[in-house]
Amino acid sequence: MTTTRLVLPALAALLAAGCAVTPPDTDKLARDVTPSAWSAGVETGEIESFRDFWTRWNDPVLVALIERAQAANTDVLGAEANLRAARASLTRANAALWPTAELNAGTNRHRANGRTTTGYDAGLSGSWTLNLAGSRYFSASAEEASVRAYELTLADVREMVAAETAQAYVNMRAAEASLEITRRSIANYAETAKTADWQYRAGMGSASEAEDALTQLASARARVPQLEASIEQYKNALARLTAQPVDALDFGASGAIPVPPDGARVMMPAELLERRPDVRSALRSLEGAVLTLKSAKSDWFPTLGLTGNIGTDAATVGALGASGTGVAGLAAALTLPVLNWGSLVAAEETAAAELDRQRANYVSVLLSALENTQNALTGIESSQRRARDLSLAVEHARSAATLAKLEYNAGIGDYTMVLSTERTLLGAEDTELSNRAERANNYIMLYRAVGGGWAVGEAEREKSAAQRASDDVTESKKE
């Protein structure tokens, strides 16, 4: 008895040591790459997920497109299929941990010495295979980690599709707005060309001025097909993202660039990494790789196989189960790999390489998350700082163009100044428009960067709630 008490713990310790795998220190991996604060000057605060995040942009078309994309996009459907397959693999791995059993029934006929005999049998047989080091247990645990990773990947894909849809829509609206600016410029250039031609015919201007005016008009007109093509390309992108024909999309009339909600905050870098679905998915995949390596190491150890059966065997169906017809058997076998060491070595090395790959992938996802967030915050800060000055630039450029044209028409102004101020106005309007689109796109990037959530201050939260209540009242009055 004493010997048994010593041998069993020793054997257990040996098995545990043979299967030991030191998991990567994920906390240290994160600390090594995570800054203590964001470099952009933004507020930080508690994160709050808004189910109605996109409705806060006050653009029903945008909301409808995102809802359609998240339901029908092929990437989302593919991620859902991957999750179903992972769950099926987990079910299969869990089933391998338990005994298997089969019911059987049969009949046989035997003829010897001119005599035929018939026999019947029925029974239950079962088996259970158990690796003493827990190979199948580790495999099942790895599959469970894989399921968690696919669940988080699905959430990440949904957010990615929402962000891509929003960006395509914002860019389409920006192109529409740019087309409208170009058409207004064409009208101005046409009027200037008409005036230049009149003054030339009246002997008050030169032929070169008239020709130059026509050149500017033609150049402005040449921008229209380019912008129209861009609009169609964004519509095609939205058709792909929402998995429907372009002619089935309902954008309504040309609309303004949607305005993102104000009062955005973000969490501290370490908190953000804990929240993002892609980071958490990479972490689950890393944990699964550790378990897979443990399973590969466990395959070197003995496997215990148990088989058994119980049943009845009789000459007639009616006699089945009668006294004396019972049969039973039980067998146990302990197997140890001997001649397949090459495959075991290869399997363990493959699992170890996969662990290294998942470790590198985890760090890569961390770095990408931090980079995306910092870029979005920097972009938002930059666009906000530029917004007021760009708006003033448009205002002054418009005044300058108007004054230059009035002076030229009155015969006291310079033709070159007219063209210069009109070009300046077009450039100022385009730049201001691009900044608005850039601001919206950076907010979309931030949405993606923080894992689909949003953080707001208390005042903004109350303002948002009051606005929703007001919208509900307005909607009820309409009904």
N, C-alpha and C positions, 0 to 999 in steps of 0.2 A: 504493500500500500504506500509505503514511504517513497519507494522508487517511482511509482506512478505520479505521486504528487510533485515530484521534482522534474520528471520528464515532460509532462504536459505543459507546464508553464514555460519550460525551456524551448519546447517546440513552437509554442505560440509566439514567443519572443523572436525566434529565428524567422518565422514567417513574416512577422511584422517588419523586422529589419530588412528582409529581402525585398519587400514591396514598398519600402519607404521612399517617398518623393518629396523633396523640399519645395513647397509652392513658392512662386515669386512673391516678394513683398510688395504688393500692389500699392499700399499706402506710401511706401518710399518712392516707388516709381512715379506716383502722382506728385508727391512733394518736390521731387527733383525738377519737375518741369513747370510747376504752377507758381505764378507770381503772387505776391501778397495782396496786390490791388491792381485795378485797371489803370492804364496810363491816360486814357481819355477822361476828361472831367465830367463824369456822370454821377448821378446819385445812385446809391445802393440801398436795397431794402428787402423786405420779406417777399418771397415769390408768391404769386397768386395766379392760378390757372383760370382763365376765362373761357367758358364754353362758347360765349358769344364774342370771342375776340374779333373775328372778321366783321361782324355786324357793326362794330364800333368804327369802321371805316365809312359807314353810311353810304354804301354802294351795293344795292340789292343784286346787280348783275355779277359783281365780284363774288358775293356770298353764294349765289346759285352755281357759278362755275366751280368754285372750290368744293361744294357739296357733291356735285356731279363727279368731279375728278376723284375725290376720295372714295367714291362708291364704285366707279367703273374703270379707273385707270389700270392699265395692264400691269404696271409695276406693283400696285397694291394687290391685285388679284394673284400675281405670282408670289408675293410675300405671304398671302393667306394660304396658298397651296403648299408653300414650303413649311409653314407652321403645322398644317394638317399632317404632312408627311413626317415631321419631327415627332408629333404626338403619337402617330402610329408606331414609329420606331421605339418610343418610350414604352408603349403598351407591350410590344414584343419583347423588349429587354426585361421588363418587369415579369412577364410571363415565364421567362427563362429561369427565374429565381425559385419557381415552385414546381412541385412534381407534376408530371403529365400522366393522364390515365385514358384508357380506351376500353370501350365495350366491344365484345366480339361474339359472334355466333356463327356456327358452320355445320356442315354435314359432310360425311365422307362415305364412300362405298369401296369395299375391298373384296376381291374375288380370289380365291385360292382353293385348289383341289376340287374344282367344279362347284364351289359353294360361294355365294355372295353374302356379305354381311354389310350392314349399314350402321353408321354411328352418328351421334349428334353431340355437339358440345356448345357451351356458352360460358362466358366468363368476363372477368375484369382484370386488365393488366395495367401496370403503372411503372414509372421509373422516375428517378430523381438523380441528377448529376450535380455535384457540389465541388467547386474548386476550394481547397482548404485555405487558400490565401485570399479568397473573396473576389476572384476575377469578374464573375458575372455581376456581383454587387457593384463593383466599381464601374462596370459598363453601364448598368442601369442608372447609376448616379450621374454619369457623364451624359447620358441621353436626357436626363431631367434638366441638367444645366443647358443642354442644347435647346430644349423646348423654351426655357426662359429667354435664351438669347434670341430665338426666332420671334417670340412674342414682342420683345423690345424692338427687334428689327422691323416688324410690321408697324409699330407705332412710329418709328423713325421714318419709314417710307411714306406713311400718311402725311407726316409733317413736311417731308421733302416735296411731295406732290403738291401740297397746298401752297408751299412757298414758290415753286416753279410756276404754278398756275397764276398766282398773284403777280409775280414778276412779268410774265407774258402779258397779262392784262394791263398792268401799269404802263409797260412799254408800248402797247398798242394805243392806249389813250394818249400817251405822250406824242406818238407819231401822228395821231389825228390832230392834236393841238398844233404841232409843228406844221402840218399841212394847212391848217387854217391861217396861221401866221404867214406862211408863204403866199397863200392866195390874197391876203390883204396887201402884202408887199407887191405882188404882181399888179394889183389895182393901182397902187401908188406909182410904181414904175411906168405903168401904161399912161397914167395922167402926166407924169413928167416927160415921157417920150412925146406925147401929143403937144405939150407946151413947147418943148425944144424944137419940134418940127415946125410949129406955127411961127416961132421966133426966127427960125432960119429962113422960112419963106418970106417973112416980113423984113428980112435984112437986118434983124436985131441980134441974130446968133449965127454960129458957124455950123457948117455941115458936119464937122467932126463931133460937135456936141449932140447933134441929132442922132448920128450913128452910134455914139457911145450910149445914149439913152436906150436905143433899140437893143444894144448888146446886153445891157443890164436886164432889160425886160425878158429877153430870150433866155438868159442864164437863170433867172428866177423861175420861168416856166419849166425849165429843164429839171428843176428839183421836184416838181409835182409827181412825175411817174416814179421817181426813186422812193418818195415817201409813200405813195400808194402801194408800191411793191412791199415795202416794209410792213405796212398795215396788214396786207394779205399774209405775209409770212408769220406775223404774230397770231393771226387768226388760225392759220394752219397749225401752229404750235398748240393753241388752245384746243383745237379739234383733236389733236393727238393726245393731249393730256386728259381730255374728258371722254375720249373714245367714242366720238360721234362725228358725222359729216359736218363740214364747215357750214353748209346751208341749213343745218339744224340748230346752229348757235344763234341765240337771240341777244344781240348787244344793244338793241334799241338805237336811238340817235347817238351821234358822237357825244361822248360825255367828257367831263373834266377828269384830270388825274385824281384818283381817290386820295384822300388825306388821311394819314395814319393818326391814331389817337396820341394826344400829348401826355406828358407826365410819366414817361417811361422810366423805370428804374431797372437795374439788374442786380442779381445777387453777386456776392463775392466769388472770385474764381473757383475756390475749392468747392463752394456750394453748387456752382453751376455744373461742375464735372460730376457731382453726385446725382444730378437731375437728368442730364441728357440721355435719351434712350440709346443712342449709338455707343456712348461710353459704357453704359451699364450692360449693353449687349456684348461689347468686347470683353468686359470683365467676366460675364457668364461663360463666354467661349474660352477664356483663359482657364477658368475653373474646370471646365469640361476637359480641356487638354491635360490638366494635372491628373484627373481621374482616369482618363484613357491610358496615360503612361503607367499609372498604378495597376490598371487591368493587364497591360502588356507584361509587366513584371510578375504579376501573379500567375500568369500562364506557365511559368517555370516550375511551379509547385504542384504536388500531387492533386489528382481529382478523384473524388469518391463517387462511384456510381452504384446506385441501388435499384434493383429491378424486382418486381414481384407480380404474381398473378394468383387469382382465385377464381374457381369456376366449377362447372359440373360436366360430366362426360357420361353419356348413356346410349343404349341401343335404340331407344325410342324417344320421341319428343316428350311424351307424357312422363317418362321416367326421369327427366332432367330435374335435378334438385332432390331426388330421393336419397334416402340414407345409403351411403356406400358409393355414391357417384361423385362425390366431391374431390376436386384436385386443387392443389395449391403449391406455390413455389416461391422462394425468396433467395436472391443472390446479391452479393456485394462484391465490388471490385475496386481496387485502388490502382490508378494508372499514373505513370510518371513519364514525361517526355524524354526520349533518349536519342533517337535518330533524326528528329526534326528541329534540332537546335538552330540550324541556319535560318529557318523561317521565324523562330522565336526571337533570334537576334535582330533580324530585319524588322519585325513588328515593333520591338522595343525601340530601335533606332528611329523608325518612322514616327512613333509616338513622341519621342524626345524632340525630334525636329519640329513636329507640329506644336509642341509646347513653346519652343523658341520662337516659332513664327507667330503664335498668338500673343506672346509677350511683346514682340516688336509691334504687332498690330495694335495692341492696347495702348502703347506709348504713342504710336502714330495718331490714333484717334484722339488721345488727350491733346496732343499738340495741334491737331487740326481744329478741335473745338475751341481752344484758346485763341488760335489765330483768327478764326471766323468771327468770334465774339469781339475781339479787339478791333478788327477791321470794320465791323458794323458800327461799333461805338464811335470810332474815329470818323467814319463817314457821316454819321448823324451829326456829330459835333461840328464837323466842317460845313455841312450843308446848312445847318442852323445859323452859323456865324456869317455865312455868305448871303443868306436869304434877304435880309433888309437892304444891304448895299446893292444887290442885284435888282431889287424892286425899284430902288431909287434911280439906278442907272437906266432902267427902262423908261421911267417917268421923264427923266431929263432928256434922254435920246428922242423920245416922242415930241417933246416941246421943241427941241432943236430942229428936228425934221420939219415940223409944222412952220416954224419961223423962217427957216431957210427957203421953203417952198413959197411962202408968202412974199418974201423979199425978191425972189427970182421972178415970180409972176408980175411983181410990180416994176421990174426992170432995174432994181437997185441991188440985187443979190448976185452972187456968183454961182454959175451952174455947177462947178466942181463941188461946192459946199452942199448943194442939194443932194448930189449923188452920195457924197461922203456921209451925210447925216442919215440918209435912207439906209445905207449899208450898216451904219452903226446901230440904227434902230433894229434892223433885222437880226444882227448879231446879238444885241442885248436881250431881245425877246427870246431868241433861241437858247441863250445861256441861262436865262432865268427859268425857262421851261425845263431845261435839262437838270437844273439844280433841284427843282421840285420833284422830278421823276427820280433823281438820285436819292433824295431824302426818303421818298416812299420805298424805294428798293432797299435802302439800308435798314429801314424798319422791318422789312420782310426778312432780310438777312438776320436781324437781331432776333426775330421770332424763331427763326430756324436755329440760331445759335443757342438760345436758352432752352431748347427742347420743347418748343411749342407752348410754353407758358409765358406769362407776362407779369411784371411787377409794377405796381402803382402806389403812389402815396395815399394817405388816408383821405386827403381833400379830393384828390382825383377819383378815388373809389366812390366817395359820396356823390360827387358830381355825376359820375357815370350812372349810379343807381337812380338819381333824380332824373337824368335824361331819359333813361329807359322807362321810368314811370310816366314821364310826360309823353313819350312816344306811344305808350299803351293807351293813354287817355285820348290822344289825337286819333289813333287808329280806331278806337271804339266809336268815336263820334262820326267817323267816316262811314262805318258800318250801319 
